[in-house]
Amino acid sequence: MSIPIADPAELDEGTLRVTPLGGLGEIGRNMTMFEYEGKILIVDCGVLFPEEHQPGVDLILPDFEPIRDRLDDIVGVVLTHGHEDHIGAVPYLLRLKSDIPLIGSGLTLALVEAKLKEHRIKAFTLTVKEGQQEKVGPFDLEFVAVNHSIPDALAVAIRTPAGMVLATGDFKMDQLPLDGRITDLRAFSRLGEEGVDLFLVDSTNADVPGFTPTERSIGPVLDQVIGKAPRRVIVASFSSHVHRVQQVIDAAAAHGRRVAFLGRSMVRNMTIAEQLGYLKVPDGVLIDFKKARDLPDEQIVYMSTGSQGEPMAVLSRMANMDHAIEVSEGDTVILASSLIPGNENAVYRVIDGLTKLGANVVHKANARVHVSGHAAAGELLYCYNILKPKNVLPVHGEYRHLMANAKLAQDTGIAEERTIIASNGTVIDLKDGVARVVGQLDLGFVYVDGSTVGEITDADLKDRRILGEEGFVSVIVVVDAGTGRIISGPEIHARGIAEDDSVFDDVVPKIIAALKDASGNGVRDTHALSQVVRRTIGRWVNQKLRRRPMIVPLVIEA
């Protein structure tokens, strides 16, 4: 559902304004802004990873435009857990104002602080845990334990005189979690009794029926695959998935293998997790990557990044034979993660490349080596029935996920008009138990491209796609400034087009005739003449070669 762009009216007294800045209609960039009495609280500040139609882009950030001129009004940023899609944009926010307080659990803040250190930013942090309550500006916050695919995840209840909001963050209801830390349904029940006026709920698995399998079910499969592997084992997972890494370490230790971490983010995150006690490593199991290469093949497990087919990550470089570890016949590669929508082609290319090198590739499609970290439909129904929220705002998911989540809410008796299908930038006001849409901000994508942030536009990406898919043609013509007569050229050069430059000999007379025509009509402006060249060669290339390359004409006066 598309909401027309419309600026909201001034915020009424006693009203809480909720504006998602990212995470709706996409898997990533999770960020929501809460405003009350002129003060702003932010929940999460994550990144989105680029897809194939965004060449050269490193990361995609939420659009900070609505808060750029109000940085002094921000009283804090609550981070629900330590995944990149919830914390990855924090350094870019703190570049705008470095003393915005960050609030989160111990592991979450440790992961953020390590990331900020690379950006040379020293943060102001407040460590919280489940059951804790904090007053931050006009917002009374209460933190609730939730289970996810990373330890120490929290939901947050936000109380103001306008009503109480519960934001789940990412969560599931694993009843046998590895760390024994379950989603606190007793706290959910208590909050439900108090009255949840607006429920912001994770939608990622809303269209998956039933219940998400327990993380514990993966352990025996990993144990079996690693136990039977004849040579080296390489396991790829998210660099922050502590529970998954724990199970790999346990399986490796059980079969007399040692574990080496590969990839900068994997080494950094697992070092932090071990130091804080979230990762339990038996003595002598971890080994440095360089020393691991001296071990017999049957005694090593490599734990790497790159499960999403990222071009520069370890696994992709192995598949392209561009890594110190050369995958060969008899090696076993385990992709222990989900497929983020949009990454499928990249992942299957990596699987294909590894298979060609002789590896046995084990992934979600042929073995249970991954379970989701998100609540499926059955778990969400439990939450709706426990909480009985007055209003529901599905978040964290693509449009189909948001719609499926809204339908679940309605199935439990929540009125359709109380379930809001929003987009990034939708402005929702909450007062007296009623949530209503009052505006729609015009938000865009903010691209990180190397050292530049926000300078690359969609038009630039279109140019990159054209260059990559259709090629490039340049045309240089020198004309007399007074008469418009051609002195030199047209000189035509092409790149990324299979045909030799001589194929353009046929179009040269057409360009000369078009320029002669234009100058005969009094056209002397070099830009206008360039457009004549562009149109002439563009039509010819399209008809003759069936291509639409980028055409760069240059008309020079002499």
HELIX and SHEET records of a PDB file:
HELIX    1   1 GLU A   65  ARG A   68  1                                   4    
HELIX    2   2 LEU A   71  ASP A   73  5                                   3    
HELIX    3   3 GLU A   84  ILE A   87  1                                   4    
HELIX    4   4 VAL A   90  LEU A   94  1                                   5    
HELIX    5   5 GLY A  106  GLU A  118  1                                  13    
HELIX    6   6 LEU A  185  GLU A  194  1                                  10    
HELIX    7   7 GLU A  215  SER A  217  5                                   3    
HELIX    8   8 ILE A  218  LYS A  228  1                                  11    
HELIX    9   9 VAL A  242  ALA A  254  1                                  13    
HELIX   10  10 ARG A  264  GLN A  275  1                                  12    
HELIX   11  11 PHE A  289  ALA A  292  1                                   4    
HELIX   12  12 ASP A  297  GLN A  299  5                                   3    
HELIX   13  13 VAL A  314  ALA A  319  1                                   6    
HELIX   14  14 GLU A  344  LYS A  356  1                                  13    
HELIX   15  15 ALA A  377  LEU A  387  1                                  11    
HELIX   16  16 TYR A  399  ASP A  411  1                                  13    
HELIX   17  17 GLU A  416  ARG A  418  5                                   3    
HELIX   18  18 ASP A  458  GLU A  470  1                                  13    
HELIX   19  19 ASP A  501  VAL A  507  5                                   7    
HELIX   20  20 VAL A  508  GLY A  520  1                                  13    
HELIX   21  21 THR A  526  LEU A  545  1                                  20    
SHEET    1   A 8 THR A 125  THR A 127  0                                        
SHEET    2   A 8 LEU A 102  GLY A 104  1                                        
SHEET    3   A 8 ILE A  74  VAL A  78  1                                        
SHEET    4   A 8 LYS A  39  VAL A  43  1                                        
SHEET    5   A 8 MET A  31  TYR A  36 -1                                        
SHEET    6   A 8 LEU A  16  GLY A  22 -1                                        
SHEET    7   A 8 THR A 426  LYS A 431 -1                                        
SHEET    8   A 8 VAL A 434  GLN A 440 -1                                        
SHEET    1   B 3 LEU A  59  LEU A  61  0                                        
SHEET    2   B 3 VAL A 446  ASP A 449 -1                                        
SHEET    3   B 3 THR A 452  VAL A 453 -1                                        
SHEET    1   C 6 GLN A 133  VAL A 136  0                                        
SHEET    2   C 6 PHE A 139  ALA A 145 -1                                        
SHEET    3   C 6 LEU A 154  THR A 160 -1                                        
SHEET    4   C 6 GLY A 163  ALA A 167 -1                                        
SHEET    5   C 6 LEU A 198  ASP A 202  1                                        
SHEET    6   C 6 VAL A 392  VAL A 395  1                                        
SHEET    1   D 5 ARG A 258  PHE A 261  0                                        
SHEET    2   D 5 ILE A 300  SER A 304  1                                        
SHEET    3   D 5 VAL A 233  ALA A 236  1                                        
SHEET    4   D 5 THR A 332  LEU A 335  1                                        
SHEET    5   D 5 ASN A 360  VAL A 362  1                                        
SHEET    1   E 3 ILE A 486  ARG A 495  0                                        
SHEET    2   E 3 PHE A 472  VAL A 479 -1                                        
SHEET    3   E 3 MET A 550  GLU A 557  1                                        
END                                                                             
